[in-house]
Amino acid sequence: MSDKLPTIILVGRPNVGKSTLFNRLTGTRDALVADLPGLTRDRQYGTAVFEHRAFVVVDTGGLMPESQDPLAALAEDQARLALDEADHVLFVVDARSGCTPSDEAIARYLRRLGKPLTLVVNKAEGQPPAQAAADFFRLGLGEPQAVSAEHGHGLPALLRRVLADLPVVAAEPADEDGVVRVAIVGRPNVGKSTLVNRLIGEERLLAADVPGTTRDAIVVPFAYEGRPYQLIDTAGVRRRARIWEGVEKLSIVKTLQAIERAHVVIAVVDAQADIGEQDARLMGLIAQRGRAMVLAVNKWDGLTPDAREQVRYQIGLKLPFLDYAPTLFISARHGSGLGELMRAVQAAYDSTMRELPTGEINRVLEQAVEAHPPPAVLGRRIKLRYAHQGGRNPPRIVIHGNQTEKLPAAYKRYLANRFREAFNLTGVPLLLSFKTGDNPFKDRQNTLTARQIKKKRRLMAHVKR
């Protein structure tokens, strides 16, 4: 039995259903799917399990031999890199379109590679399998396998055929303990994909000086100083008025999902462009979601001292609510500052996942209240009695007391800062929850004795006179 998971690569021309097949095999919705040619550009990796056997599935961008689009050429380069890793290739074609000249060109290329290959005729629902596959025998790639990725038809037979000649690796329970998920977000063309490529040391993602190059949220496994990471490269988020393409709306949904899944978010801004309202909104959204954050100011190389001072001023002016997030000045292209960036990510992860001792929390609360007591409300002092941790990622502290709903926002910020300083929490928006203890007698009625009832009647009679 092999320890290395066998790798199955999905290739074919655009819009034949490779991403739908990827999602069906992996049991996820990680690959962006829409009825648009050329939607997938980067390699997307996922793990699949069939009949207790595990394997890796790789979705690739469409191969377009005749295209002159430079981004299409880059996507094709990514697909060819994926083919180098393949233990088996699934060449996906479209039963509805029939065999096209592009299919024939791709078949000639794949035949030269000499990789184990299965011809998959997708979108065969509603047709007899023999009829759907008939047109593709002329490709000379053996017997085609008719399937419907959208409905799952024919996939068990396909997988049994493919896995028969691959190493057997038993599926193990998913265990992501200790894996740090890091989402990299920002506006288009700020250098997110370049940053991922530089960190992992290879051209894993498309990086071009064209806004919107990345459309999907791409997960890239990565290790740094012995700790496993998942880097999630996301599509650039633009102003709502400029989001006109349906695919771009789906890409933004993927970005928001990546933020939700992440332990730490690297928010990338461009030092050579203005830090604008869209940057502030995106950072505010990350803070509202409670994600740990590191601010990476990219393209720092080549700026004059005056320009760098202006960038620092703009960050303080337009992103004042990120005072808890460390700011790193980097060059993704040249690799400067990336060591400090990853150390800041590690510190942010450790902070957001930390267990805070209850005794220490209460000691810090007592010292904070003693140094600066809560204000009085209508002559009554607000009392904060005790506290405990209420959650992680982000860390939450629950404080119990009386009249806590009347605490001013400024005092809540004061407490959050005291806790963050005491526990050395880096890059996390510490959340405080306040609970007011109920009055145990508020709904209790006093039952009068017979003597008390007689006394009450005498008093009432005296008042009536």
Secondary structure, 3 states (H helix, E strand, C coil): CCCCCCEEEEECCCCCCHHHHHHHHHCCCCCCCCCCCCCCCCCEEEEEEECCEEEEEEECCCCCCCCCCHHHHHHHHHHHHHHHCCCEEEEEEECCCCCCHHHHHHHHHHHHHCCCEEEEEECCCCCCHHHHHHHHHHHCCCCCEECECCCCECHHHHHHHHHCCCCCCECCCCCCCCCEEEEEEECCCCCHHHHHHHHHCCCCCCCCCCCCCCCCCEEEEEEECCEEEEEEECCCCCCHHHCCCHHHHHHHHHHHHHHHHCCEEEEEEECCCCCCHHHHHHHHHHHHCCCEEEEEEECCCCCCHHHHHHHHHHHHHHCHHHCCCCEEECECCCCECHHHHHHHHHHHHHHHCCCCCHHHHHHHHHHHHHHCCCCEECCEECEEEEEEEEECCCCEEEEEEECHHHCCHHHHHHHHHHHHHHCCCCCCCCEEEEEECCCCCCCCCCCCCHHHHHHHHHHHHHHHC
